[in-house]
Amino acid sequence: MLPRVSLYWNPAALLGCMNLAAIFGAIIYLRSHHIHNLREHEAWIDEIAETLRGHIGLIEGAVERLENKHGGDNQGKK
């Protein structure tokens, strides 16, 4: 009969467990990195949206001033 080999002393099983542990660790690290990048991206998009709202407000104000300056002369004529 062959001697029984323990899981702890079996090199293939030990390397397999170490490989799975390394893969699991990499997944956890990449997931946390991805979540961090998503939060930064969301903050960046919010900043762009605020900037666009500000520019749209400025443009609407300028259009209203132009319409008031000309008194709406061109609205009925086409």
C-alpha positions as CSV (number, residue, x, y, z in Angstrom):
1,M,0.0,0.0,0.0
2,L,1.1,3.5,-0.8
3,P,1.5,6.0,2.0
4,R,-1.2,8.6,2.3
5,V,-0.1,12.1,1.2
6,S,-1.4,15.0,3.2
7,L,-2.9,18.0,1.5
8,Y,-0.4,20.2,3.2
9,W,2.6,18.4,1.8
10,N,1.2,17.8,-1.7
11,P,3.0,20.4,-3.8
12,A,0.4,20.5,-6.6
13,A,-2.5,21.0,-4.1
14,L,-0.4,23.6,-2.2
15,L,0.3,25.5,-5.4
16,G,-3.3,25.3,-6.5
17,C,-4.5,26.8,-3.2
18,M,-1.9,29.6,-3.4
19,N,-3.0,30.3,-7.0
20,L,-6.6,30.5,-5.9
21,A,-5.7,32.8,-3.0
22,A,-3.7,35.1,-5.3
23,I,-6.6,35.3,-7.8
24,F,-9.0,36.0,-5.0
25,G,-6.8,38.8,-3.7
26,A,-6.4,40.3,-7.1
27,I,-10.2,40.3,-7.7
28,I,-10.8,42.0,-4.3
29,Y,-8.1,44.7,-5.1
30,L,-9.4,45.3,-8.7
31,R,-13.0,45.6,-7.4
32,S,-12.0,48.2,-4.8
33,H,-10.0,50.1,-7.4
34,H,-12.9,49.9,-9.9
35,I,-15.4,51.3,-7.3
36,H,-13.0,54.1,-6.5
37,N,-12.7,55.0,-10.2
38,L,-16.5,54.9,-10.6
39,R,-16.9,57.4,-7.7
40,E,-14.3,59.7,-9.2
41,H,-16.0,59.5,-12.6
42,E,-19.4,60.2,-11.1
43,A,-18.0,63.3,-9.4
44,W,-16.4,64.4,-12.6
45,I,-19.7,64.0,-14.5
46,D,-21.5,66.0,-11.8
47,E,-19.0,68.8,-12.2
48,I,-19.4,68.9,-16.0
49,A,-23.2,68.9,-15.6
50,E,-23.0,71.9,-13.2
51,T,-20.7,73.7,-15.7
52,L,-23.1,73.0,-18.5
53,R,-26.1,74.3,-16.5
54,G,-24.2,77.5,-15.8
55,H,-23.3,78.0,-19.4
56,I,-26.9,77.3,-20.5
57,G,-28.1,79.9,-18.0
58,L,-25.7,82.5,-19.4
59,I,-26.8,81.7,-22.9
60,E,-30.5,82.0,-22.0
61,G,-29.8,85.3,-20.3
62,A,-28.0,86.6,-23.3
63,V,-30.9,85.5,-25.6
64,E,-33.4,87.2,-23.4
65,R,-31.4,90.4,-23.4
66,L,-31.2,90.3,-27.2
67,E,-34.9,89.7,-27.5
68,N,-35.7,92.6,-25.1
69,K,-33.2,94.9,-26.9
70,H,-34.9,94.3,-30.3
71,G,-38.4,94.4,-28.7
72,G,-39.5,91.2,-30.4
73,D,-39.6,92.8,-33.8
74,N,-38.6,89.5,-35.6
75,Q,-41.0,87.2,-33.9
76,G,-44.0,87.6,-36.1
77,K,-42.2,88.0,-39.4
78,K,-40.9,85.1,-41.4
